[in-house]
Amino acid sequence: MLTSLARIRSDDAATFYESRQGQRTALLLNDRLQSIMPPMRGRRILGIGYTAPYLPESAEFAVSARLLHPQTQRTSRSNIPWADCIVSSGRLPFDDLSMNAVLVVHGLEFTRFAPDFLRAIWRTLNDDGVLTLVVPNRSGYWAHTDATPFGHGIPYSSGQLTRLLDQALFRIEHHSSALMPPPAALSVTQGRLIERAGHTLRLPCGGVHVVTARKNVYAGTPLIDEKLRTPLPRQIAKPA
């Protein structure tokens, strides 16, 4: 089963989530996301990457911003109840402080320059907004097979992700794993039993990192450029 699955290549995220395996993957990830994301009723959320299976319907306003990448640029065949667009990872066309939450799935691993991408998200979130990231785990099986969208792009280790968010002026509030079953297991089972066992035993076999973070607002206060400083004459008191 594992060998045959490894020979399959995911065409794109939309095709994957239309399959039984993709639907079971979304089921497991949604269980994890619903347990850590804040309530979205009456709030504004931006989904970046390919987030159609994960955007909460309770949000007052939701945008699905698909990245201009072969894995994410095609949309689902079904009608979607929110705004949908394609964006470049380096330039997000949304107003400053306009979103209460940003959800990134199949996004960070496809960006050309991750620090710029995260800083653009930082600008878009309001000051108490929450960023939720789902990122392929470098040491997990999901990152090492082309059979799912998680096997494309650049996976991250826990330490790499922590440093990247810190440099982008985010502070992590929650960091856990998801997708404990290997991809092949979801072809024959829903995988919920394996998922629960993996979380209970804290096994280091998760296919993805699931992280929530908030803006480190005070760290984001820009420093004055030395070239822009106005020199003041020294005031030296003279003796009488």
Disulfide bonds with the S-S distance in Angstrom:
none
